[in-house]
């Protein structure tokens, strides 16, 4: 695998993790949002990854040299779980029985996902730096 392919793979992973972090921060920002433009409480969102699509040339090269693929965001899925019902008759969005539909977002789960995404981002930055150092060392050999 050449250096440029390593950089492309690392860059695709950085973009994917950035999207994941943005989605997690959106979930955290809307943890108590009871009213959305779609109606009802905010629904938790998750990022779904997949292997990056390759062109015919890239697939041919992959089969000949054993090259690897990058990653990309396939879609941002909405959690289908029902909202949590909290008893708060004074809330403006309360039902006649006094219950409010709140987003089903677990703060600890979101923070754990954020830490995992941050570590994955840092690991990909490290691989890009390593590929860069290897390229620089290879250039130094040619002097």
VENRAMO-V94479 format. One record per residue. RES is the residue in one letter. OMEGA is omega as a letter, one per 30 degrees, with the letter a starting at -180 (* if undefined). Layout:
# VENRAMO-V94479
res=<RES/RES>
omega=<OMEGA/OMEGA>
This chain:
# VENRAMO-V94479
res=<X/X/X/X/X/X/X/X/X/X/X/X/X/X/X/X/X/X/X/X/X/X/X/X/X/X/X/X/X/X/X/X/X/X/X/X/X/X/X/X/X/X/X/X/X/X/X/X/X/X/X/X/X/X/X/X/X/X/X/X/X/X/X/X/X/X/X/X/X/X/X/X/X/X/X/X/X/X/X/X/X/X/X/X/X/X/X/X/X/X/X/X/X/X/X/X/X/X/X/X/X/X/X/X/X/X/X/X/X/X/X/X/X/X/X/X/X/X/X/X/X/X/X/X/X/X/X/X/X/X/X/X/X/X/X/X/X/X/X/X/X/X/X>
omega=<a/a/a/l/l/l/l/l/l/l/l/l/l/l/a/a/l/l/l/l/l/l/l/a/l/l/a/a/a/a/l/l/a/a/l/l/l/a/l/a/l/l/l/a/l/a/l/a/l/l/a/l/l/l/l/l/a/l/l/l/l/a/a/a/a/l/a/a/l/a/l/l/l/l/l/a/l/a/a/a/a/l/l/l/a/l/l/a/a/a/a/a/a/l/l/l/l/a/l/l/a/l/l/a/l/a/a/l/l/l/l/l/l/l/l/l/l/l/l/l/l/l/l/l/l/l/l/l/l/l/l/l/l/l/l/l/l/l/l/l/a/a/*>
